[in-house]
Amino acid sequence: MLIMYIIRLSFKHINHLLQILIATIILTSGACTQESSKIQIPQSPLLRSFERKSGSIAFIGSDGNVFSMDQAGDNIMQITDNATLSEGKVLYYTHIAWSPDSEKIAYVSYSGTSIEEMSAKLYVSNKNGNNSQEIFTGNNMIPIFLYWSPNSKSLAFLSTQTNGNSGILRLSYLDGKDSLIIDSGQPLFWAWAPSSKRILIHSNGSSYDSRIAYLYLGDSITEESLLTDSGSFQVPAFSPNGEEIIYAAKLEDDKNAIVATNRISENKKIITTVKGNTSFDYSPDGRHIAYIDNKTNTNNNMFGTLNIIQTQNENTKKLFNIADNVIGFFWSPNGEKVAYFKSTQETDDNNLRLIDLNIFSVIDETNQNAFRFTPSELFGALLPYLDQYQRTFTIWSPDSKYITVSAYTENGPAIFVVQPEGNFTPRIVEFGMLSIWSWK
């Protein structure tokens, strides 16, 4: 025990000295510029063993199965074990999602011999893989997006026909009953109210038949439409306390604006005007709103300028223009930082586009580059739709101290753990194609 204590104490002092050394280098070089980069110190494999563990990382392994582990790559649990990637038949898992209480995990299996013959099943199991429950099976309907209710008692999921012509919103209460169809649209996006008693949906884009409405959930489904002209956006949002909603609406002069509506008084206020497609979300503490403004308005996917605005005091409202060419972002659980992905013009050795993971602090207004990497195929496929996926999974550890991403290496896609401050080089903890952190 004494030896272990000495080793633990030594690493603590070494880590502290490295922090001081790095800070000294930065101060003497004047590196307080926008999107600055620090000199990163290679990590000792032993250092991760002494970190305080926070939550669990669920990931799709290289073999197509679902696993979980801690941030050191230890305590690996195999959630599924029957993935097959042979020429004759394919069975693999994807669309993983932790329940908000982090006690359960949902995932989808795809199986078949061709796209035309592909079938899908949706499962929910305990976090260790036990008590797996099949809650949906579809031959022509494929689950493509999973979104837990905040109370972890139900799971809403979007399924689409294999030809992609329509989106069906279903709800399962995980009590053995068949899932309910509660809405449809193309496209169809939604946000859960913090109370888990209703859903705010946005369907049919910004076309003439676009729709923004509440769905009240109970013995029957009741819809209440919001009378507004939908702007160019995809996913609405509830404030963390449930008192406000935000969405994009068209103004009288055809400008696009992010609008907040009070749930009780129904008073509306313009948060900010935007020039093109927009995506947005509250910080977990409700003190800020981050949004992306796609000023070029070239397509329906989010790709533009990241901004952060205060919500608390209208007289001292601040607007931070953080960066251009931003693909998507995730708030840290404590609401103090934003991790965002920025497109670059550089490519790797295989001519694949590199992206930057940057961290902006709303506390001291610093902007730090943490990792430049080539995203794995599964993670890269989510990037254009992070405005919806940021509602249903997170890349942040529950203590806001680490981030996980899946990136290509010379040995294939791997799961990385990244320190937001960028003091240490990102470390590989396991090989896999997609990783998400538990909420708790």
Phi, psi and omega per residue, in radians:
M1 nan -0.693 -3.139
L2 -1.118 -0.706 3.126
I3 -1.090 -0.782 3.131
M4 -1.091 -0.659 3.132
Y5 -1.129 -0.729 3.139
I6 -1.115 -0.761 3.122
I7 -1.077 -0.780 -3.139
R8 -1.067 -0.771 -3.139
L9 -1.135 -0.678 -3.122
S10 -1.121 -0.810 3.132
F11 -1.122 -0.596 3.108
K12 -1.112 -0.761 3.135
H13 -1.200 -0.693 3.113
I14 -1.075 -0.783 3.135
N15 -1.069 -0.712 3.141
H16 -1.125 -0.739 3.136
L17 -1.136 -0.680 3.101
L18 -1.101 -0.700 3.111
Q19 -1.055 -0.768 3.135
I20 -1.120 -0.747 3.139
L21 -1.062 -0.791 -3.130
I22 -1.108 -0.764 -3.139
A23 -1.082 -0.662 3.133
T24 -1.145 -0.739 3.108
I25 -1.046 -0.759 -3.100
I26 -1.144 -0.799 -3.088
L27 -1.133 -0.692 -3.106
T28 -1.316 -0.370 3.137
S29 -1.665 -0.090 3.132
G30 1.214 0.551 -3.054
A31 -1.507 1.094 3.086
C32 -2.002 0.605 -3.070
T33 -1.638 2.972 3.098
Q34 -1.054 2.291 3.119
E35 0.933 0.813 3.128
S36 -1.236 2.783 3.126
S37 -2.145 2.317 3.101
K38 -1.630 2.802 2.975
I39 -1.299 2.115 -3.067
Q40 -1.663 2.362 -3.118
I41 -1.639 2.266 3.071
P42 -1.032 2.463 -3.088
Q43 -1.539 2.450 2.959
S44 -1.356 2.395 3.105
P45 -1.016 -0.420 -3.125
L46 -1.356 -0.424 -3.043
L47 -1.078 -0.685 -3.111
R48 -1.107 -0.469 -3.110
S49 -1.195 -0.420 -3.098
F50 -1.703 -0.037 3.094
E51 -1.235 2.550 3.001
R52 -1.257 2.165 -3.074
K53 -1.360 2.529 -3.094
S54 -2.381 1.906 3.113
G55 1.157 -2.832 -3.141
S56 -2.380 2.658 3.074
I57 -1.821 2.122 2.983
A58 -1.644 2.464 -3.106
F59 -2.638 2.687 3.005
I60 -1.568 2.061 -3.099
G61 -1.295 2.992 3.134
S62 -1.105 -0.362 3.139
D63 -1.589 0.030 3.118
G64 1.572 0.045 3.114
N65 -1.632 2.907 3.131
V66 -1.740 2.337 3.126
F67 -2.336 2.933 2.928
S68 -2.428 2.757 -3.123
M69 -2.828 3.007 3.011
D70 -1.609 3.123 -3.011
Q71 -1.234 -0.210 3.077
A72 -1.570 -0.064 -3.066
G73 1.448 0.236 3.130
D74 -1.801 3.081 3.123
N75 0.928 0.808 -3.134
I76 -1.250 2.264 3.056
M77 -2.064 2.312 3.123
Q78 -1.647 1.962 -3.096
I79 -1.389 -0.703 3.078
T80 -2.235 2.756 -3.088
D81 -2.477 0.226 -3.026
N82 -2.044 0.303 3.112
A83 -1.112 2.463 -3.133
T84 -2.351 2.246 3.141
L85 -2.172 0.869 -3.137
S86 -1.623 2.981 -3.134
E87 -1.217 -0.592 -3.089
G88 -1.351 -0.592 -3.085
K89 -2.608 2.542 3.130
V90 -2.149 2.311 2.954
L91 -2.460 2.062 3.124
Y92 -2.529 2.881 -3.053
Y93 -2.020 2.617 3.108
T94 -2.803 -3.014 3.128
H95 0.922 0.933 3.109
I96 -1.381 2.547 -3.141
A97 -2.684 2.189 3.057
W98 -1.364 2.488 2.948
S99 -1.222 2.656 -3.104
P100 -1.013 -0.511 3.078
D101 -1.466 -0.023 3.082
S102 1.084 0.364 3.099
E103 -1.643 -0.344 -3.112
K104 -2.303 2.804 3.111
I105 -2.405 2.377 3.110
A106 -1.899 2.600 -3.140
Y107 -2.785 2.769 -3.080
V108 -2.051 2.426 3.028
S109 -1.895 2.413 3.009
Y110 -1.995 2.357 3.128
S111 -2.562 2.676 3.127
G112 2.625 -3.051 3.132
T113 -1.920 -0.212 3.100
S114 -2.774 2.950 3.132
I115 -1.079 -0.680 -3.124
E116 -1.149 -0.512 -3.101
E117 -1.811 0.236 -3.072
M118 -1.272 2.361 3.029
S119 -2.105 2.779 -3.077
A120 -2.376 2.588 3.067
K121 -2.347 2.473 3.116
L122 -1.898 2.231 -3.100
Y123 -2.108 2.658 2.935
V124 -2.293 2.290 3.116
S125 -2.380 2.931 2.983
N126 -1.121 2.861 -3.057
K127 -1.096 -0.355 3.088
N128 -1.646 0.069 3.117
G129 1.647 -0.150 -3.129
N130 -1.330 2.827 3.076
N131 0.947 0.810 3.097
S132 -1.152 2.317 -3.079
Q133 -2.196 2.155 3.076
E134 -1.474 2.015 -3.047
I135 -1.897 -0.133 3.085
F136 -2.792 2.414 3.044
T137 -2.303 2.319 3.130
G138 -2.527 2.328 3.052
N139 -1.575 -0.727 3.122
N140 -1.787 -0.289 3.124
M141 -1.882 2.175 -3.045
I142 -2.000 2.110 3.030
P143 -1.130 2.267 -3.094
I144 -2.177 -0.158 -3.115
F145 -2.719 2.220 -3.085
L146 -2.006 2.427 -3.072
Y147 -2.594 1.839 -3.134
W148 -1.234 2.589 2.964
S149 -1.234 2.627 -3.115
P150 -1.013 -0.490 3.132
N151 -1.526 0.060 3.069
S152 1.145 0.260 -3.104
K153 -1.687 -0.199 3.139
S154 -2.567 2.823 -3.103
L155 -2.301 2.079 3.022
A156 -1.664 2.445 3.135
F157 -2.560 2.565 3.131
L158 -1.710 2.263 3.066
S159 -2.140 2.613 -3.119
T160 -2.348 2.685 3.052
Q161 -1.189 2.702 -3.113
T162 -1.075 -0.413 3.072
N163 -1.503 -0.081 3.034
G164 1.282 0.360 -3.036
N165 -1.417 -0.407 -3.098
S166 -2.617 2.691 3.073
G167 -1.960 2.287 -3.123
I168 -2.002 2.147 3.095
L169 -1.612 2.113 -3.119
R170 -2.065 2.742 -3.133
L171 -2.334 2.260 3.085
S172 -2.134 2.302 3.124
Y173 -1.637 0.114 3.050
L174 1.052 0.456 -3.139
D175 -1.892 0.268 3.141
G176 1.658 -0.228 3.133
K177 -1.360 2.763 3.077
D178 -1.142 2.596 3.106
S179 -1.160 2.590 -3.128
L180 -1.721 2.453 2.968
I181 -1.503 2.092 -3.078
I182 -2.012 -0.220 3.094
D183 -2.968 2.979 3.074
S184 -2.673 2.789 3.128
G185 2.974 2.926 3.122
Q186 -2.596 1.819 -0.061
P187 -1.392 3.010 -3.128
L188 -2.423 2.171 3.126
F189 -2.296 2.742 -3.141
W190 -2.736 2.871 3.069
A191 -2.370 2.424 3.079
W192 -1.410 2.437 2.936
A193 -1.263 2.560 3.141
P194 -0.987 -0.450 3.141
S195 -1.327 -0.244 -3.077
S196 1.199 0.169 -3.094
K197 -1.649 -0.183 -3.137
R198 -2.692 2.862 -3.135
I199 -2.239 2.430 3.037
L200 -1.798 2.058 -3.061
I201 -1.930 2.665 3.015
H202 -2.356 2.055 -3.104
S203 -2.232 2.737 3.057
N204 1.164 0.452 2.996
G205 1.026 -2.462 -3.138
S206 -1.877 0.409 -3.129
S207 -1.334 3.137 -3.077
Y208 -1.088 -0.486 -3.122
D209 -1.817 0.423 3.115
S210 -1.108 2.711 -3.026
R211 -2.545 2.251 2.984
I212 -2.100 2.138 -3.022
A213 -2.710 2.704 2.964
Y214 -1.526 2.460 2.923
L215 -2.002 1.974 3.101
Y216 -1.539 2.239 -3.022
L217 -1.787 2.261 3.120
G218 -2.951 -2.550 3.086
D219 -1.076 -0.493 3.030
S220 -2.357 2.806 -3.131
I221 -1.683 2.142 3.136
T222 -1.993 2.322 -3.134
E223 -1.887 2.396 3.054
E224 -2.235 1.947 -3.086
S225 -1.383 2.547 3.015
L226 -1.741 2.170 -3.088
L227 -1.408 1.675 3.137
T228 -2.734 2.644 3.019
D229 -1.503 2.029 -3.078
S230 -1.151 2.358 3.036
G231 -1.527 -2.928 -3.107
S232 -1.559 1.622 3.114
F233 -2.745 3.049 3.140
Q234 -2.025 -1.042 -2.936
V235 -1.961 2.171 3.035
P236 -1.322 3.059 -3.115
A237 -2.564 2.527 2.952
F238 -1.662 2.544 2.960
S239 -1.177 2.718 -3.094
P240 -0.999 -0.537 3.119
N241 -1.551 -0.026 3.086
G242 1.379 0.063 -3.066
E243 -1.447 -0.359 -3.117
E244 -2.286 2.748 2.921
I245 -2.200 2.660 3.030
I246 -2.235 2.550 -3.140
Y247 -2.757 3.026 3.081
A248 -1.792 2.392 -3.120
A249 -2.382 2.700 3.059
K250 -1.485 2.351 3.082
L251 -1.568 3.083 -3.094
E252 -1.086 -0.534 -3.140
D253 -1.598 0.307 3.114
D254 1.212 0.197 3.030
K255 -1.326 2.716 3.120
N256 -1.743 2.344 -3.105
A257 -2.424 2.596 2.966
I258 -1.520 2.128 -3.014
V259 -2.058 2.422 3.047
A260 -1.918 2.372 3.104
T261 -2.166 2.240 3.095
N262 -1.272 2.363 -3.040
R263 -1.152 -0.653 -3.049
I264 -1.580 -0.915 -3.086
S265 -1.396 -0.334 -3.082
E266 1.112 0.247 3.055
N267 -1.175 2.407 3.140
K268 -1.926 2.560 3.039
K269 -2.496 2.529 3.113
I270 -1.464 2.092 3.083
I271 -1.290 -0.872 3.103
T272 -2.931 2.713 3.017
T273 -1.581 2.637 3.129
V274 -2.313 2.744 -3.060
K275 -1.603 -0.457 -3.071
G276 -2.469 -2.643 3.056
N277 -1.017 2.547 -3.104
T278 -2.451 2.658 2.987
S279 -2.373 2.706 -2.971
F280 -2.809 2.853 3.004
D281 -2.903 2.572 3.025
Y282 -1.246 2.637 2.903
S283 -1.227 2.687 -3.103
P284 -1.016 -0.461 3.101
D285 -1.570 -0.018 3.078
G286 1.322 0.126 -3.039
R287 -1.562 -0.259 -3.129
H288 -2.453 2.775 2.965
I289 -2.182 2.220 3.024
A290 -1.777 2.458 3.107
Y291 -2.589 2.667 3.084
I292 -1.933 2.291 3.110
D293 -1.958 1.924 3.094
N294 -1.483 1.492 -3.002
K295 -1.135 -0.494 -3.129
T296 -1.348 -0.423 3.101
N297 0.948 0.693 -3.030
T298 -1.404 -0.443 3.123
N299 -2.715 -3.109 -3.077
N300 -1.436 -0.193 -3.121
N301 -1.486 2.687 -3.097
M302 -1.451 2.190 3.107
F303 -2.839 1.800 -3.061
G304 -3.038 -2.546 -3.060
T305 -1.646 2.250 3.110
L306 -1.553 2.287 3.109
N307 -2.287 2.680 3.057
I308 -2.301 2.342 -3.076
I309 -2.286 2.477 3.077
Q310 -1.306 2.668 3.124
T311 -2.043 -0.236 -2.929
Q312 -1.403 -0.801 -3.020
N313 -2.195 1.896 -3.057
E314 -1.140 -0.455 -3.108
N315 -1.316 -0.408 -3.128
T316 -2.123 0.558 -3.103
K317 -1.105 2.276 3.136
K318 -1.923 2.533 3.091
L319 -2.196 2.038 3.139
F320 -1.788 2.140 2.978
N321 -1.600 1.846 -2.937
I322 -1.488 -0.932 -3.049
A323 -2.911 2.753 3.046
D324 -1.742 2.981 3.096
N325 1.024 0.602 -3.123
V326 -1.549 2.344 -3.093
I327 -1.622 -0.712 -3.113
G328 -3.022 3.000 -3.066
F329 -2.613 2.817 3.055
F330 -2.383 2.227 3.008
W331 -1.279 2.502 2.985
S332 -1.237 2.653 -3.105
P333 -1.004 -0.539 3.136
N334 -1.485 -0.012 3.080
G335 1.314 0.186 -3.062
E336 -1.672 -0.311 -3.065
K337 -2.416 2.735 3.036
V338 -2.163 2.155 2.998
A339 -1.636 2.184 -3.130
Y340 -2.337 2.690 -3.105
F341 -1.895 2.288 -3.074
K342 -2.133 2.305 3.115
S343 -1.278 2.507 3.081
T344 -2.092 2.983 3.086
Q345 -1.652 -0.039 -3.083
E346 -1.548 2.700 3.102
T347 -2.229 2.806 3.103
D348 -1.541 -2.961 -3.090
D349 -1.131 -0.368 3.123
N350 -1.726 0.267 3.110
N351 1.125 0.495 3.065
L352 -1.675 2.478 -3.051
R353 -1.191 2.332 3.072
L354 -1.550 2.570 3.023
I355 -2.194 2.745 3.124
D356 -1.848 2.370 2.933
L357 -1.703 2.026 -3.130
N358 -2.063 2.699 -3.130
I359 -2.189 2.151 3.056
F360 -1.934 2.328 3.118
S361 -1.786 2.175 3.077
V362 -1.410 -0.130 3.132
I363 -1.399 -0.918 -3.117
D364 -2.001 0.092 3.056
E365 1.063 0.552 3.055
T366 -1.601 2.681 -3.110
N367 -2.295 2.047 -2.975
Q368 -2.202 2.279 3.002
N369 -1.403 2.208 -3.071
A370 -1.880 -0.506 -3.023
F371 -2.888 2.279 2.978
R372 -1.929 2.209 -2.991
F373 -2.733 2.897 3.000
T374 -1.723 2.017 -3.087
P375 -1.176 2.580 3.028
S376 -1.100 2.863 -3.104
E377 -1.061 -0.762 -3.119
L378 -1.148 -0.735 3.128
F379 -1.238 -0.710 3.129
G380 -1.073 -0.576 3.135
A381 -1.196 -0.397 -3.138
L382 -1.496 -0.372 -3.001
L383 -0.959 -0.739 -3.133
P384 -1.193 -0.180 -3.058
Y385 -2.160 0.471 -3.077
L386 -1.177 -0.323 3.100
D387 -1.134 -0.447 3.033
Q388 -1.634 -0.631 -3.100
Y389 -1.260 -0.414 3.101
Q390 -1.169 -0.270 3.073
R391 -1.413 -0.456 -2.956
T392 -1.987 -0.209 2.984
F393 -2.599 2.892 3.134
T394 -2.346 2.620 3.048
I395 -1.692 -0.091 -3.102
W396 -1.545 2.536 2.958
S397 -1.255 2.687 -3.102
P398 -1.009 -0.483 3.135
D399 -1.566 0.106 3.089
S400 1.136 0.372 -3.083
K401 -1.817 -0.238 -3.078
Y402 -2.489 2.824 3.131
I403 -2.349 2.531 3.040
T404 -2.062 2.414 3.033
V405 -2.449 2.779 3.063
S406 -1.927 2.178 -3.018
A407 -2.404 2.719 3.101
Y408 -1.343 2.471 2.977
T409 -2.206 3.087 3.116
E410 -1.162 -0.255 3.110
N411 -1.845 0.225 3.131
G412 1.932 3.128 -3.129
P413 -1.162 2.482 -3.084
A414 -2.432 2.770 3.097
I415 -1.646 2.129 -3.136
F416 -1.894 2.597 2.926
V417 -1.998 2.216 -3.016
V418 -2.059 2.385 3.032
Q419 -1.514 2.143 -3.076
P420 -0.988 -0.610 -3.132
E421 -1.231 -0.291 3.104
G422 1.294 0.317 -3.134
N423 -1.256 -0.581 -3.103
F424 -2.062 2.624 3.105
T425 -1.125 2.487 3.067
P426 -0.996 2.496 -3.076
R427 -1.989 2.537 3.043
I428 -1.486 2.200 3.115
V429 -1.882 -0.361 3.119
E430 -2.982 2.813 3.050
F431 -1.611 2.357 -3.095
G432 -3.140 3.044 -2.950
M433 -1.911 -0.303 -3.134
L434 -2.804 2.383 -3.117
S435 -2.387 2.481 3.040
I436 -2.428 2.640 -3.113
W437 -1.683 2.574 3.052
S438 -1.216 2.742 -3.111
W439 -1.297 -0.480 -3.112
K440 -2.301 nan nan
